[in-house]
Amino acid sequence: MANIKSAKKRILVNRTKMERNKAIKSGVKTAVKKAYAAMGRDDKEAAKAALLHATSTIDKAARKGVYHKNTAARKISRMNLAYNKMA
């Protein structure tokens, strides 16, 4: 454990940010999983709704700095490609 006051604060701040980032990433993974599951059922309406929610969640994570903007764009692009390949 650190002895310097600023180092102790850094540890606390980093832990807080890590927990926040973990929660956001978990939400993104859940939204993406739901979107792909809806696409797998060939339900166009549910897939569209899930895709919009997942896209919004990923964009929000990118704005907050949890994901790099190119990573977010890649994830969204792949989901859109999968949606467009649906029957």
Backbone as ProteinMPNN parsed JSONL, in Angstrom:
{"seq_chain_A": "MANIKSAKKRILVNRTKMERNKAIKSGVKTAVKKAYAAMGRDDKEAAKAALLHATSTIDKAARKGVYHKNTAARKISRMNLAYNKMA", "coords_chain_A": {"N_chain_A": [[0.848, -1.188, 0.0], [0.412, 2.249, -0.668], [2.245, 5.036, 0.718], [2.255, 7.765, 0.425], [0.09, 10.569, 0.328], [-1.114, 11.49, -2.089], [-0.672, 9.311, -3.725], [-2.229, 7.389, -2.492], [-4.725, 8.482, -2.958], [-4.796, 8.323, -5.753], [-4.931, 5.548, -6.078], [-7.491, 5.033, -5.055], [-9.077, 6.568, -6.836], [-8.46, 5.363, -9.285], [-9.489, 2.812, -8.808], [-12.215, 3.388, -8.596], [-12.752, 4.363, -11.188], [-12.133, 2.06, -12.651], [-14.137, 0.276, -11.803], [-16.378, 1.61, -12.793], [-15.843, 1.59, -15.551], [-15.867, -1.163, -15.961], [-18.538, -1.787, -15.455], [-19.789, -0.391, -17.533], [-18.664, -1.64, -19.802], [-19.663, -4.209, -19.425], [-22.381, -3.729, -19.752], [-22.403, -3.038, -22.452], [-21.565, -5.456, -23.617], [-23.732, -7.096, -22.93], [-25.847, -5.832, -24.316], [-24.985, -6.147, -26.963], [-24.943, -8.918, -27.149], [-27.676, -9.469, -26.852], [-28.637, -8.26, -29.165], [-27.446, -9.806, -31.226], [-28.642, -12.241, -30.583], [-31.333, -11.713, -31.124], [-31.127, -11.318, -33.843], [-30.426, -13.87, -34.602], [-32.798, -15.223, -34.234], [-34.236, -14.432, -36.374], [-36.057, -12.339, -36.209], [-37.131, -9.504, -37.356], [-38.126, -7.023, -36.347], [-37.59, -7.08, -33.545], [-34.862, -7.43, -33.716], [-34.075, -5.045, -34.933], [-34.764, -3.157, -32.966], [-33.138, -4.044, -30.855], [-30.666, -3.704, -32.046], [-30.539, -0.905, -32.366], [-30.527, -0.144, -29.667], [-28.149, -1.368, -28.782], [-26.282, -0.067, -30.409], [-26.549, 2.551, -29.5], [-25.676, 2.21, -26.858], [-23.014, 1.427, -27.244], [-21.985, 3.7, -28.532], [-22.267, 5.564, -26.466], [-20.485, 4.513, -24.6], [-18.118, 4.884, -25.994], [-18.016, 7.669, -26.123], [-17.61, 8.239, -23.454], [-15.092, 7.334, -23.145], [-14.476, 4.721, -22.62], [-14.317, 2.821, -24.604], [-12.24, 2.913, -27.509], [-12.741, 5.131, -30.26], [-12.557, 3.958, -32.799], [-12.773, 1.257, -32.213], [-15.367, 1.15, -31.259], [-16.717, 1.92, -33.594], [-16.08, -0.239, -35.234], [-17.35, -2.391, -33.911], [-20.028, -1.598, -34.143], [-20.296, -1.51, -36.905], [-19.938, -4.212, -37.605], [-22.165, -5.331, -36.381], [-24.229, -4.076, -37.807], [-23.712, -5.105, -40.338], [-24.266, -7.827, -39.903], [-26.97, -7.597, -39.321], [-27.965, -6.653, -41.77], [-27.498, -8.857, -43.335], [-29.441, -10.564, -42.618], [-32.299, -12.611, -43.391]], "CA_chain_A": [[0.0, 0.0, 0.0], [1.169, 3.481, -0.783], [2.373, 5.856, 1.922], [2.05, 9.172, 0.081], [-1.333, 10.885, 0.261], [-1.568, 11.559, -3.483], [-0.659, 7.953, -4.264], [-3.407, 6.728, -1.93], [-5.878, 9.014, -3.684], [-4.732, 7.741, -7.103], [-5.412, 4.173, -5.981], [-8.944, 5.103, -4.901], [-9.662, 7.086, -8.07], [-8.316, 4.323, -10.298], [-10.437, 1.74, -8.495], [-13.544, 3.889, -8.946], [-12.852, 4.379, -12.652], [-12.122, 0.678, -13.123], [-15.464, -0.283, -11.562], [-17.29, 2.282, -13.726], [-15.56, 1.06, -16.883], [-16.292, -2.559, -15.992], [-19.996, -1.784, -15.557], [-20.15, 0.065, -18.877], [-18.301, -2.707, -20.742], [-20.606, -5.293, -19.214], [-23.628, -3.314, -20.394], [-22.207, -3.129, -23.904], [-21.55, -6.874, -23.985], [-25.095, -7.597, -22.803], [-26.639, -5.276, -25.408], [-24.537, -6.775, -28.21], [-25.399, -10.304, -27.115], [-29.113, -9.462, -27.11], [-28.838, -7.912, -30.572], [-27.124, -10.975, -32.037], [-29.643, -13.266, -30.3], [-32.535, -11.344, -31.876], [-30.836, -11.575, -35.26], [-30.422, -15.314, -34.779], [-34.188, -15.684, -34.275], [-34.823, -13.879, -37.606], [-37.154, -11.428, -35.865], [-36.643, -8.21, -37.868], [-38.5, -5.905, -35.47], [-36.825, -7.191, -32.304], [-33.456, -7.23, -34.058], [-33.873, -3.616, -35.184], [-34.806, -2.483, -31.668], [-31.937, -4.435, -30.103], [-29.532, -3.092, -32.736], [-30.523, 0.513, -32.006], [-30.117, -0.033, -28.264], [-26.73, -1.73, -28.695], [-25.528, 1.017, -31.04], [-26.57, 3.672, -28.556], [-24.839, 1.847, -25.706], [-21.612, 1.452, -27.676], [-21.629, 5.108, -28.748], [-22.143, 6.205, -25.167], [-19.236, 4.021, -24.01], [-17.016, 5.531, -26.717], [-17.975, 9.075, -25.698], [-17.075, 8.299, -22.094], [-13.692, 6.951, -23.172], [-14.292, 3.329, -22.233], [-13.852, 2.208, -25.844], [-11.689, 3.812, -28.524], [-13.781, 5.405, -31.253], [-12.467, 2.986, -33.892], [-13.298, -0.004, -31.693], [-16.823, 1.306, -31.25], [-17.166, 1.923, -34.985], [-15.941, -1.608, -35.737], [-18.412, -3.196, -33.32], [-21.302, -1.175, -34.738], [-20.266, -1.92, -38.307], [-20.132, -5.658, -37.678], [-23.563, -5.62, -36.055], [-25.046, -3.645, -38.942], [-23.482, -6.078, -41.405], [-25.021, -9.028, -39.543], [-28.399, -7.266, -39.459], [-28.283, -6.548, -43.186], [-27.424, -10.19, -43.936], [-30.622, -11.339, -42.227], [-33.191, -12.944, -44.523]], "C_chain_A": [[0.883, 1.238, 0.0], [1.198, 4.238, 0.541], [2.062, 7.314, 1.652], [0.566, 9.429, -0.165], [-1.855, 10.895, -1.172], [-1.603, 10.177, -4.123], [-1.86, 7.16, -3.753], [-4.664, 7.171, -2.673], [-5.933, 8.425, -5.092], [-5.304, 6.329, -7.097], [-6.937, 4.159, -5.882], [-9.628, 5.548, -6.19], [-9.595, 6.034, -9.175], [-9.286, 3.175, -10.07], [-11.851, 2.146, -8.88], [-13.747, 3.879, -10.457], [-12.903, 2.977, -13.224], [-13.499, 0.046, -12.954], [-16.485, 0.313, -12.526], [-17.106, 1.725, -15.131], [-16.039, -0.381, -17.018], [-17.809, -2.643, -16.157], [-20.441, -1.384, -16.962], [-19.839, -1.016, -19.906], [-19.264, -3.882, -20.625], [-21.945, -4.98, -19.873], [-23.55, -3.407, -21.902], [-22.263, -4.585, -24.346], [-22.954, -7.462, -23.94], [-25.952, -7.122, -23.967], [-26.275, -5.931, -26.738], [-25.028, -8.217, -28.272], [-26.894, -10.392, -27.413], [-29.41, -9.152, -28.574], [-28.561, -9.119, -31.465], [-28.137, -12.104, -31.812], [-30.93, -12.979, -31.078], [-32.333, -11.585, -33.363], [-30.863, -13.073, -35.551], [-31.819, -15.901, -34.853], [-34.915, -15.202, -35.531], [-36.061, -13.033, -37.331], [-36.696, -10.017, -36.203], [-36.909, -7.067, -36.894], [-37.681, -5.923, -34.178], [-35.344, -6.943, -32.571], [-33.158, -5.754, -34.274], [-33.832, -2.84, -33.869], [-33.543, -2.78, -30.859], [-30.692, -3.804, -30.715], [-29.414, -1.613, -32.379], [-30.059, 0.711, -30.57], [-28.621, -0.326, -28.109], [-25.856, -0.632, -29.282], [-25.433, 2.222, -30.109], [-25.644, 3.418, -27.371], [-23.354, 1.917, -26.061], [-21.145, 2.887, -27.893], [-21.41, 5.837, -27.431], [-20.836, 5.793, -24.48], [-18.037, 4.681, -24.684], [-16.893, 6.998, -26.303], [-17.373, 9.223, -24.315], [-15.627, 7.837, -22.018], [-13.431, 5.519, -22.754], [-13.774, 2.537, -23.421], [-13.246, 3.281, -26.738], [-12.735, 3.977, -29.609], [-13.743, 4.416, -32.413], [-12.994, 1.613, -33.465], [-14.816, 0.039, -31.704], [-17.375, 1.245, -32.671], [-17.112, 0.516, -35.569], [-17.055, -2.497, -35.208], [-19.756, -2.876, -33.956], [-21.385, -1.638, -36.186], [-20.536, -3.409, -38.451], [-21.57, -6.037, -37.352], [-24.492, -5.227, -37.199], [-24.912, -4.618, -40.109], [-24.29, -7.36, -41.143], [-26.52, -8.79, -39.693], [-28.808, -7.232, -40.928], [-28.232, -7.899, -43.893], [-28.617, -11.064, -43.544], [-31.537, -11.536, -43.425], [-34.272, -11.914, -44.744]], "O_chain_A": [[1.961, 1.256, 0.596], [0.302, 4.1, 1.374], [1.646, 8.033, 2.561], [-0.125, 8.619, -0.783], [-2.931, 10.36, -1.439], [-2.459, 9.898, -4.964], [-2.44, 6.358, -4.485], [-5.544, 6.366, -2.977], [-7.009, 8.066, -5.57], [-6.063, 5.952, -7.99], [-7.597, 3.363, -6.549], [-10.641, 4.974, -6.59], [-10.562, 5.84, -9.913], [-9.843, 2.627, -11.021], [-12.603, 1.34, -9.429], [-14.787, 3.438, -10.948], [-13.636, 2.724, -14.18], [-13.981, -0.643, -13.854], [-17.359, -0.398, -13.021], [-18.08, 1.424, -15.821], [-16.554, -0.775, -18.064], [-18.308, -3.477, -16.913], [-21.368, -1.977, -17.514], [-20.655, -1.283, -20.788], [-19.636, -4.482, -21.634], [-22.568, -5.852, -20.477], [-24.512, -3.806, -22.558], [-22.925, -4.916, -25.329], [-23.328, -8.241, -24.816], [-26.702, -7.907, -24.547], [-27.153, -6.234, -27.546], [-25.477, -8.682, -29.32], [-27.332, -11.283, -28.141], [-30.333, -9.722, -29.156], [-29.349, -9.423, -32.361], [-28.456, -12.842, -32.744], [-31.543, -13.895, -31.626], [-33.254, -12.005, -34.062], [-31.279, -13.49, -36.632], [-32.02, -16.952, -35.461], [-36.085, -15.529, -35.73], [-37.0, -13.016, -38.127], [-35.961, -9.399, -35.433], [-36.032, -6.241, -36.643], [-37.142, -4.896, -33.768], [-34.653, -6.326, -31.76], [-32.111, -5.262, -33.852], [-32.978, -1.975, -33.677], [-32.954, -1.883, -30.256], [-29.77, -3.415, -29.998], [-28.315, -1.122, -32.119], [-29.286, 1.626, -30.285], [-27.915, 0.383, -27.391], [-24.81, -0.301, -28.724], [-24.372, 2.827, -29.956], [-24.915, 4.311, -26.939], [-22.542, 2.406, -25.277], [-20.042, 3.253, -27.487], [-20.48, 6.632, -27.299], [-20.166, 6.617, -23.858], [-17.051, 5.002, -24.021], [-15.783, 7.509, -26.15], [-16.702, 10.215, -24.028], [-14.996, 7.931, -20.965], [-12.278, 5.136, -22.552], [-12.9, 1.683, -23.273], [-13.691, 4.429, -26.723], [-13.528, 3.068, -29.855], [-14.791, 4.069, -32.958], [-13.591, 0.896, -34.267], [-15.47, -0.922, -32.11], [-18.388, 0.591, -32.918], [-18.006, 0.122, -36.318], [-17.643, -3.271, -35.963], [-20.531, -3.779, -34.272], [-22.432, -2.106, -36.635], [-21.289, -3.818, -39.335], [-22.134, -6.946, -37.962], [-25.43, -5.956, -37.522], [-25.894, -4.917, -40.788], [-24.917, -7.904, -42.052], [-27.254, -9.673, -40.139], [-29.876, -7.727, -41.288], [-28.856, -8.07, -44.94], [-28.786, -12.165, -44.068], [-31.547, -10.729, -44.355], [-35.088, -12.061, -45.654]]}, "name": "protein", "num_of_chains": 1, "seq": "MANIKSAKKRILVNRTKMERNKAIKSGVKTAVKKAYAAMGRDDKEAAKAALLHATSTIDKAARKGVYHKNTAARKISRMNLAYNKMA"}
